[in-house]
Structure formats: structure tokens, C-alpha cells
Amino acid sequence: MLIARLSTVMASLCACALGACGEVTAPQRSEPQPAKNSRYLTEVEFGEDWPLTVATGTVRCLTDIGGGAVVFDAAGRRYAVNGTAKSAAKKQGFADIRPIWAEDTSLAQRFAEETGVTVEEAQSQLGPPLKKNIGPILDAGLAQCRG
């Protein structure tokens, strides 16, 4: 009798463990859940338009700073994106975004193709490369300012 009861309990526990009892919940998303006035962004989402050297981060609008400081949080640091955030950077401790802002080498590549030189030679002739368009990050942050 005791063995039969234990067998029933064990079978019930196994069935529950396999999802037969109760509702099975979906796995949690791996990206962080942003707070109000923020949005989690990924390089995959923006493709070629992604202007940063980090693959993911959270853009935020800090409405209590000058009406809308746009910042980007990545790898444990907060970077100033727009002029409002840059003006408050020293006081607030925001990092300069330039170290993670990707270079745009498309002009050098086009020049190299047209002149038959290497991309490195083209870049040397053209001077320092420009930065990629930060607009997609800025636009995402300003959208958070508007709510």
C-alpha cells in the first residue's frame, strides 16, 4: 500500500516537472527590461545603420536634465549622445561617446575603388575617417523624450 502511494506521488511529481500540471511559462528574454523613457537597442535591429562599436545598449531620455538629455548605456558606462547630455556630462559623470562611435570608412572605400589604391592609402590621402551617422541612436532617444 505504501509503495503504491509513493509510486502515485512520484508519478505526479514527474508529470508536474514535465509540464503536465499547471501552466508552462515562456523563458525570460535575455535582454534587460528598460525603465521608463528608455529602450533597449541592438546592432541586429539596425543593421548597417548601427553607428556604434558595441553590439547592444539602452538609450534613455533623462527629462530632468535640460528637458531631454539623450544618453546610451553600454558595458557599465553611460555615454552622452546629444548636446544636452554633453553639456551635463562633467556634472553627471557621463562618458564621451566618441570611443564607441564607429568610423565610417565608406568614403575611403569608394575613393579606393575609383582610383585603384588600397583603402588604407585612400584613407591616408583623405585624412581621418568621419564617424557613422549617430542619428538612429539619437532619434530612438528623442522618441523616449516624447514618451
GUMI-42724 format. One record per residue (C-alpha): residue number from 1; residue in one letter; x, y, z. Coordinates in nm, 2 decimals. Layout:
BEGIN
num/residuo/x/y/z
NUM/A/X/Y/Z $
...
# end
This chain:
BEGIN
num/residuo/x/y/z
1/M/0.00/0.00/0.00 $
2/L/0.28/0.24/0.10 $
3/I/0.47/0.16/-0.22 $
4/A/0.16/0.21/-0.44 $
5/R/0.10/0.55/-0.27 $
6/L/0.47/0.65/-0.32 $
7/S/0.45/0.55/-0.68 $
8/T/0.15/0.77/-0.74 $
9/V/0.31/1.06/-0.57 $
10/M/0.63/1.01/-0.77 $
11/A/0.43/0.99/-1.10 $
12/S/0.25/1.31/-1.01 $
13/L/0.57/1.49/-0.94 $
14/C/0.73/1.37/-1.26 $
15/A/0.43/1.48/-1.46 $
16/C/0.44/1.83/-1.30 $
17/A/0.81/1.86/-1.37 $
18/L/0.74/1.78/-1.73 $
19/G/0.48/2.05/-1.75 $
20/A/0.16/1.84/-1.73 $
21/C/0.03/2.03/-1.43 $
22/G/-0.01/2.40/-1.43 $
23/E/0.08/2.65/-1.69 $
24/V/0.42/2.63/-1.87 $
25/T/0.57/2.98/-1.89 $
26/A/0.78/3.11/-2.17 $
27/P/1.15/3.16/-2.10 $
28/Q/1.25/3.51/-1.99 $
29/R/1.40/3.74/-2.25 $
30/S/1.78/3.77/-2.22 $
31/E/1.80/4.15/-2.28 $
32/P/1.74/4.38/-1.98 $
33/Q/1.39/4.53/-1.94 $
34/P/1.44/4.91/-1.98 $
35/A/1.29/5.16/-1.74 $
36/K/1.05/5.43/-1.83 $
37/N/1.19/5.67/-2.10 $
38/S/1.43/5.41/-2.23 $
39/R/1.46/5.15/-2.50 $
40/Y/1.70/4.85/-2.54 $
41/L/1.87/4.86/-2.88 $
42/T/2.07/4.61/-3.08 $
43/E/2.31/4.61/-3.37 $
44/V/2.10/4.34/-3.53 $
45/E/1.79/4.56/-3.52 $
46/F/1.96/4.85/-3.71 $
47/G/2.19/4.65/-3.94 $
48/E/2.43/4.86/-4.15 $
49/D/2.29/5.18/-3.99 $
50/W/2.42/5.08/-3.64 $
51/P/2.68/5.36/-3.56 $
52/L/2.85/5.21/-3.25 $
53/T/3.12/4.96/-3.18 $
54/V/2.92/4.79/-2.90 $
55/A/2.65/4.55/-3.01 $
56/T/2.38/4.64/-2.76 $
57/G/2.28/4.90/-2.51 $
58/T/1.99/5.11/-2.37 $
59/V/1.91/5.46/-2.49 $
60/R/1.75/5.68/-2.24 $
61/C/1.59/6.02/-2.22 $
62/L/1.67/6.20/-1.89 $
63/T/1.39/6.45/-1.89 $
64/D/1.51/6.60/-1.56 $
65/I/1.83/6.73/-1.73 $
66/G/1.77/7.02/-1.96 $
67/G/1.43/6.89/-2.08 $
68/G/1.58/6.59/-2.25 $
69/A/1.94/6.46/-2.22 $
70/V/1.98/6.15/-2.45 $
71/V/2.23/5.90/-2.31 $
72/F/2.33/5.55/-2.41 $
73/D/2.41/5.29/-2.15 $
74/A/2.65/5.01/-2.25 $
75/A/2.91/4.80/-2.08 $
76/G/2.86/4.96/-1.75 $
77/R/2.90/5.32/-1.87 $
78/R/2.66/5.60/-1.96 $
79/Y/2.75/5.79/-2.27 $
80/A/2.63/6.14/-2.37 $
81/V/2.46/6.13/-2.71 $
82/N/2.30/6.48/-2.77 $
83/G/2.42/6.83/-2.69 $
84/T/2.20/6.85/-2.37 $
85/A/2.37/6.54/-2.23 $
86/K/2.72/6.66/-2.34 $
87/S/2.66/6.99/-2.16 $
88/A/2.58/6.80/-1.84 $
89/A/2.84/6.53/-1.89 $
90/K/3.10/6.65/-1.64 $
91/K/2.85/6.72/-1.36 $
92/Q/2.66/6.39/-1.42 $
93/G/2.96/6.17/-1.49 $
94/F/2.86/6.08/-1.85 $
95/A/3.13/5.94/-2.07 $
96/D/3.22/6.08/-2.41 $
97/I/3.05/5.87/-2.68 $
98/R/3.34/5.90/-2.93 $
99/P/3.53/5.60/-2.81 $
100/I/3.24/5.37/-2.90 $
101/W/3.12/5.57/-3.21 $
102/A/3.22/5.37/-3.52 $
103/E/3.42/5.52/-3.80 $
104/D/3.26/5.55/-4.15 $
105/T/3.51/5.42/-4.40 $
106/S/3.27/5.41/-4.69 $
107/L/3.42/5.73/-4.85 $
108/A/3.77/5.58/-4.84 $
109/Q/3.64/5.26/-4.99 $
110/R/3.46/5.44/-5.27 $
111/F/3.78/5.65/-5.33 $
112/A/3.99/5.34/-5.34 $
113/E/3.77/5.17/-5.59 $
114/E/3.77/5.48/-5.82 $
115/T/4.14/5.54/-5.80 $
116/G/4.27/5.18/-5.78 $
117/V/4.46/5.24/-5.45 $
118/T/4.41/5.04/-5.13 $
119/V/4.16/5.15/-4.87 $
120/E/4.44/5.23/-4.63 $
121/E/4.61/5.45/-4.90 $
122/A/4.28/5.62/-4.97 $
123/Q/4.22/5.69/-4.60 $
124/S/4.57/5.83/-4.57 $
125/Q/4.50/6.07/-4.86 $
126/L/4.16/6.17/-4.73 $
127/G/4.26/6.22/-4.37 $
128/P/4.09/6.09/-4.06 $
129/P/3.77/5.90/-4.13 $
130/L/3.43/6.05/-4.05 $
131/K/3.21/5.89/-3.79 $
132/K/2.89/5.69/-3.88 $
133/N/2.56/5.87/-3.86 $
134/I/2.45/5.88/-3.49 $
135/G/2.10/5.97/-3.60 $
136/P/1.94/5.63/-3.54 $
137/I/2.05/5.63/-3.17 $
138/L/1.96/6.00/-3.12 $
139/D/1.62/5.95/-3.29 $
140/A/1.54/5.65/-3.06 $
141/G/1.64/5.86/-2.76 $
142/L/1.43/6.16/-2.86 $
143/A/1.13/5.93/-2.91 $
144/Q/1.17/5.83/-2.55 $
145/C/1.16/6.20/-2.45 $
146/R/0.83/6.23/-2.62 $
147/G/0.70/5.93/-2.43 $
# end
